[in-house]
């Protein structure tokens, strides 16, 4: 039985990933700000303080792989200078803390898997985006660039590292879907009237599946788009949501400029288009559980 250490395990992806790993027979350690009760979580919980540079060494005992998901939520608060610094530093400094520990201490870690995001590419309109594309422009692209640079450092220690550039995660438990469906009960569903606005969606189980695939396959290394094979225009995604919910809500366009006025720089989270290719991860042997949007939404809404 392999032992895995997960940071950010209390988040939406981390919670689901932990459950799937336990079901496969893995032992799971977690690192977080507070200690969790094992009776409730079935995991070994350990504490770190990234700001203070403190980490519980026992968290790494017997661990063969680290899955690093921790980072301040990009959409949780308005972006001001202090919040933007927190978003970047929470990712860069947490990865550095892990790197420094592994560099200075004996350990058994052979694999390091890090979350990343498709925001790395910036707004690409209708361009089909592969992992070879250079970083885009904007704050999110800069966050992702620094995020990945910090994760790549572990390869200097002879540790295999993989970065999962995650798209728009669909789950009933959180993420984008509750926001996209918020107005449907009131008979309205909106989409942003911006040309070539592609949303690189992915079911949460496939996000976790790709991470587990990376964990279990030694040839998987480097950056991988963690998105379904068929990105959708936002308007088409909203149409599919209405079909899956059997809703008669009216689909109406919302002007992109109004979002920019209301959200300022944060609007790039919603108006950035990434028509991501999933070819690289599929060529590495991964098979999607939900390659198409209809069964993905049916699974979520009928649970």
C-alpha positions in Angstrom: 0.0 0.0 0.0 1.4 3.4 -1.0 1.2 6.4 1.2 0.3 9.7 -0.4 0.6 13.2 1.0 -2.0 15.7 -0.1 -2.0 19.5 0.5 -5.2 21.4 0.1 -7.1 18.2 0.8 -10.1 20.1 2.3 -11.0 21.7 -1.1 -13.4 20.4 -3.6 -10.9 18.5 -5.7 -8.9 17.5 -2.7 -11.9 16.0 -0.9 -12.9 14.0 -3.9 -9.4 12.9 -4.6 -8.9 11.7 -1.0 -12.0 9.6 -1.2 -11.0 8.0 -4.5 -7.5 7.2 -3.3 -8.8 5.6 -0.1 -11.1 3.5 -2.2 -8.2 2.3 -4.2 -6.3 1.2 -1.0 -3.9 4.1 -0.7 -3.0 5.5 2.7 -3.4 9.3 2.8 -1.7 11.9 4.8 -2.8 15.5 4.6 -1.2 18.8 5.3 -3.4 21.7 6.4 -3.7 24.7 8.6 -5.5 22.7 11.3 -5.4 19.1 12.3 -8.4 16.9 11.3 -9.9 14.0 13.3 -8.9 10.7 11.7 -12.2 9.0 12.9 -14.1 11.4 10.6 -11.7 11.6 7.6 -9.9 8.3 7.6 -6.7 10.1 6.9 -3.5 11.0 8.8 -3.7 14.7 9.4 -0.7 17.0 9.9 -0.2 20.7 10.2 1.9 23.3 8.4 2.2 27.1 8.6 3.4 28.3 5.2 3.8 31.9 6.3 6.0 30.9 9.2 7.9 28.3 7.1 6.9 25.5 9.5 6.0 22.0 8.5 5.4 18.8 10.5 8.1 16.4 9.4 6.0 13.3 10.4 3.7 14.1 7.5 6.4 12.8 5.1 7.2 9.5 6.9 6.7 6.6 4.5 5.3 8.9 1.8 6.1 8.0 -1.8 4.2 10.8 -3.6 3.0 14.3 -2.9 -0.1 15.8 -4.5 0.1 19.6 -4.0 -3.2 21.4 -4.3 -2.9 24.1 -1.8 -3.4 27.8 -2.7 -5.6 30.8 -1.8 -8.9 30.8 -3.8 -8.6 33.0 -6.8 -12.3 33.9 -6.8 -12.9 34.0 -3.0 -12.2 37.7 -2.5 -11.9 40.9 -4.6 -8.5 41.4 -6.1 -6.5 44.2 -4.5 -2.7 44.4 -4.3 -2.6 42.5 -1.0 -5.0 39.8 -2.2 -3.1 39.3 -5.4 0.1 38.9 -3.5 -1.6 36.3 -1.2 -2.8 34.4 -4.3 0.7 34.1 -5.7 2.6 33.7 -2.4 0.3 30.9 -1.1 1.3 28.8 -4.2 4.9 29.7 -4.6 5.8 29.7 -0.9 4.0 26.4 -0.1 5.8 24.7 -3.0 9.1 26.1 -1.8 8.5 24.9 1.7 8.0 21.4 0.4 11.0 21.7 -1.8 13.2 22.9 1.0 12.1 20.1 3.3 12.7 17.4 0.7 16.1 18.9 -0.1 17.3 19.0 3.6 15.8 15.7 4.9 15.8 12.0 4.1 12.6 10.9 2.5 11.0 8.3 0.1 9.2 10.8 -2.2 9.5 9.7 -5.8 6.6 11.7 -7.4 5.4 15.2 -7.1 2.1 16.2 -8.7 1.0 19.8 -8.6 -2.3 21.5 -9.5 -2.0 24.3 -12.0 -4.6 26.0 -14.2 -5.5 26.8 -17.8 -5.3 30.5 -16.9 -1.6 29.9 -17.7 -2.5 30.5 -21.4 -4.4 33.8 -21.0 -7.2 34.6 -23.4 -6.6 32.5 -26.6 -10.0 33.0 -28.3 -10.6 30.1 -30.7 -7.0 28.9 -30.9 -6.6 25.2 -30.0 -4.3 25.3 -27.1 -1.7 22.6 -26.4 0.8 22.4 -23.6 3.5 23.8 -25.8 1.9 27.2 -25.9 3.8 30.0 -24.0 2.2 31.7 -21.1 -0.3 34.4 -21.9 -0.9 37.9 -20.5 -2.8 39.0 -17.4 -2.7 38.4 -13.7 -4.0 34.8 -13.9 -1.3 33.9 -16.4 1.3 35.4 -14.2 0.0 33.4 -11.2 0.1 30.2 -13.1 3.6 30.9 -14.5 5.0 31.4 -11.0 3.0 28.5 -9.7 4.5 26.1 -12.2 8.0 27.5 -11.8 7.8 26.7 -8.1 6.5 23.2 -8.7 9.2 22.4 -11.3 12.0 22.9 -8.7 11.4 19.5 -7.2 12.7 17.9 -10.4 16.2 19.2 -9.3 16.0 16.6 -6.5 15.5 13.7 -8.9 11.8 13.6 -8.2 9.4 13.0 -11.1 7.0 16.0 -11.3 3.7 16.5 -13.2 1.6 19.7 -13.4 -2.2 19.4 -14.0 -3.4 22.5 -15.8 -7.0 22.3 -14.6 -9.9 23.8 -16.5 -13.4 24.7 -15.3 -14.3 21.9 -12.8 -17.9 20.7 -12.8 -19.2 19.3 -9.6 -22.3 19.6 -7.5 -20.1 20.3 -4.5 -18.8 23.6 -5.6 -16.7 25.2 -8.3 -18.2 27.0 -11.3 -21.5 25.0 -11.7 -23.4 26.5 -8.8 -22.6 30.0 -10.1 -23.6 29.1 -13.7 -26.9 27.8 -12.5 -27.7 30.4 -9.8 -30.4 32.2 -11.8 -32.0 29.2 -13.5 -34.7 28.7 -10.7 -35.8 32.3 -11.6 -36.4 31.4 -15.2 -33.2 33.0 -16.6 -29.8 31.6 -17.7 -27.2 33.9 -19.1 -24.0 33.7 -21.1 -21.4 36.3 -21.9 -21.8 37.7 -25.4 -18.1 37.5 -26.3 -17.0 35.9 -29.6 -15.0 32.7 -29.3 -15.4 32.3 -25.5 -14.5 28.7 -25.0 -14.8 27.1 -21.6 -12.5 24.1 -21.0 -14.8 22.2 -18.7 -14.0 18.9 -16.9 -15.9 16.7 -14.5 -14.3 16.6 -11.0 -13.9 12.8 -11.2 -11.7 13.2 -14.4 -9.6 15.8 -12.6 -8.9 13.3 -9.9 -8.6 10.5 -12.5 -5.8 12.4 -14.3 -4.0 13.0 -11.0 -4.2 9.3 -10.1 -3.1 8.3 -13.6 -0.1 10.6 -13.2 0.6 9.1 -9.8 0.6 5.5 -11.2 2.4 6.0 -14.5 6.1 6.8 -14.3 6.2 8.1 -17.9 3.8 11.0 -17.0 5.9 14.1 -16.4 5.6 17.8 -17.1 2.5 19.8 -17.9 -0.8 18.3 -18.9 -4.1 20.1 -19.8 -6.6 18.7 -17.3 -9.7 19.4 -19.4 -12.2 17.3 -21.2 -11.5 16.6 -24.9 -14.3 18.8 -26.2 -14.3 22.4 -24.8 -17.5 24.3 -25.4 -18.5 27.8 -26.2 -20.0 29.3 -23.1 -23.4 29.7 -24.8 -23.4 26.0 -25.8 -22.3 25.0 -22.2 -25.3 26.9 -20.8 -27.6 25.2 -23.4 -26.4 21.8 -22.2 -26.9 22.7 -18.6 -30.5 23.7 -19.3 -31.1 20.4 -21.2 -29.6 18.3 -18.4 -31.7 20.1 -15.8 -34.8 19.9 -18.0 -35.3 23.6 -17.5 -37.4 26.0 -19.5 -35.3 29.0 -18.4 -34.7 31.6 -21.1 -31.1 31.8 -22.3 -30.1 35.5 -22.6 -26.8 37.1 -23.5 -25.0 39.3 -21.0 -22.7 42.0 -22.3 -19.1 41.3 -21.6 -18.3 45.0 -21.1 -20.8 45.1 -18.2 -18.9 42.3 -16.5 -15.7 44.2 -17.0 -17.2 47.3 -15.4 -18.6 45.3 -12.5 -15.5 43.1 -11.8 -12.6 45.0 -13.3 -9.5 42.9 -13.6 -11.3 39.9 -12.0 -13.4 39.6 -15.2 -10.6 37.7 -16.9 -11.6 34.7 -14.8 -14.8 34.6 -16.8 -13.9 36.1 -20.1 -10.7 34.2 -20.8 -11.1 31.6 -23.6 -9.0 28.5 -23.6 -9.9 25.9 -26.2 -7.6 23.3 -24.7 -6.5 20.1 -26.3 -6.6 16.9 -24.1 -4.5 14.9 -26.6 -1.3 14.8 -24.5 -2.9 13.2 -21.5 -4.9 10.7 -23.7 -1.7 9.8 -25.5 -0.2 9.1 -22.1 -2.9 6.4 -21.6 -5.7 8.2 -19.7 -9.3 7.5 -20.6 -11.9 10.0 -19.7 -14.9 8.8 -17.7 -16.8 11.8 -18.9 -15.5 12.9 -22.3 -18.7 14.5 -23.4 -20.7 17.2 -21.6 -24.1 15.5 -21.6 -23.2 12.4 -19.5 -21.0 14.6 -17.3 -24.0 16.9 -16.4 -26.4 13.9 -16.1 -24.1 12.4 -13.6 -23.9 15.6 -11.5 -27.5 16.5 -11.6 -29.0 13.0 -11.0 -26.8 12.1 -8.0 
